[in-house]
Amino acid sequence: MCVTALIDGGPGLLATLVALSALFQFGLSTQLSLLRRVLTPTVCGTVIMLIPVTLMPIMFGMLADVPEGSPPAAAPATVAATLIVTVAVTLRATGVVRLWAPVIGIASGCVVAGAFGLYNTQLIAEASWIGLPAGGWPGFDLQFGVAFWSLLPAFIFVTLIGAIETIGDSVAIQRVSRRKPRATDYRVVQGAVTADGVGNLLSGLAATVPNTTYSSSVSVTDITGVASRTVGIYIGAIFLVLAFLPKFMGLILAIPSPVAGAYTIVIMSMLFVLGMRVVVEDGVDYRKGVVAGVGFWIGLGFQNGLIFGDQLGAWSGLLENGMTAGGLAAILMTLFLELVRPRPHRLRTALKTDAYPAIDKFLTEFAKTRGWSGTMTDRLRAVGEETLLTLIRQDEESGKRRLQISARSDGRAAELEFVAATEDSNIEDRIAMLGDRVTGQQAEQEVSLRLLRHLASSVRHQQYHETDVVTVRVEASA
């Protein structure tokens, strides 16, 4: 898309399109809660798994990318050294040594590559110590001609796919950054999408190609065990300084392709597993299995030109990317599932204890329409009461917060969704941290959580800015 924009309108058109598509990301971030049934963990996990699929053909091509006339054993020996050292240090090292696993692996590969004459020291020698990055600003193209309107939908679509990747990366980085498993904080996800939009807006202002989150950082965090924000800030500051040191950039660019390819294979392999974890930890039924499985293989097929390789026409630029094709397939299947599901019963009320009679009546009538037994009806009513009490803050009874309840059936199970203004703590985490035995005031505070854990087969709490979404699944007794 960027190449087409440069050809049709030059850097000015590219700057305009990138900046406007960044504004779309800002809007997506603020309304992310409305897309919670489409951008599900299954979809995000599938997209994460497809990132390595998209990059692996490039990585495999780099393994044998050596200068002409190099010894036949140069590439295999370099790749083997990088892979063996990186994997061995990652698997066995602990403490400080584990932190340096990526650097040790790359350094080992470079040493072997240097023995075969693959390391280009001339590139480092010719680079100056200090220099300013080349640049210049062409301004915005505000004519809004045919080229602009024809490319704008494609830029927005690609931005949407990039935002889905960012969402998946944000979910994955939360999984690997915490010592104890916790529910995904979607406020952090919203922040990641917004930050990605800021980066793209700055790219547009600079008239350069849009940026995105780098999924490899998730795997590096998993390998090293370093997830501190402070470390990230320092690394960002260091990279900013290094941008003015061409000698360092020459050192990085001189890394032989077989070394970079072998190291990236390890990183992408771990990212693939992280994507699987995101899908599996959300709970896999046959529907989610179809979405993840079919989406993944469609992405793999398009990426390798195995699906209508010569018949895509104008769509080839988008669908030849496995992440785009597979992610789009997963989204469409998820949308189809939402469209064919039974329409939910809804109730809107104030979030206060006085609303319980209306909620109780609503759930009783819902169970009656489904023909469920008295036992199932009682479970639904109890779940409604305990979820209401859990959502209400101890110091809040004014009823200023609003609550919307949706109820729908899924076979012999019921799915209740409670949507309210945001709360500080996550119900999933509070249930997970419940001890076996408590006494006194703590027991009184946790009684609703304990009853909810007992009555519901699953409780999922998604926290967004200004919105809380609690989804409770209640299974009928056998």
Summary of the structure (lengths in Angstrom):
residues: 478
radius of gyration: 26.2
end to end distance: 55.1
largest distance: 82.5
contacts: 1537
relative contact order: 0.13
helix: 65%
strand: 8%
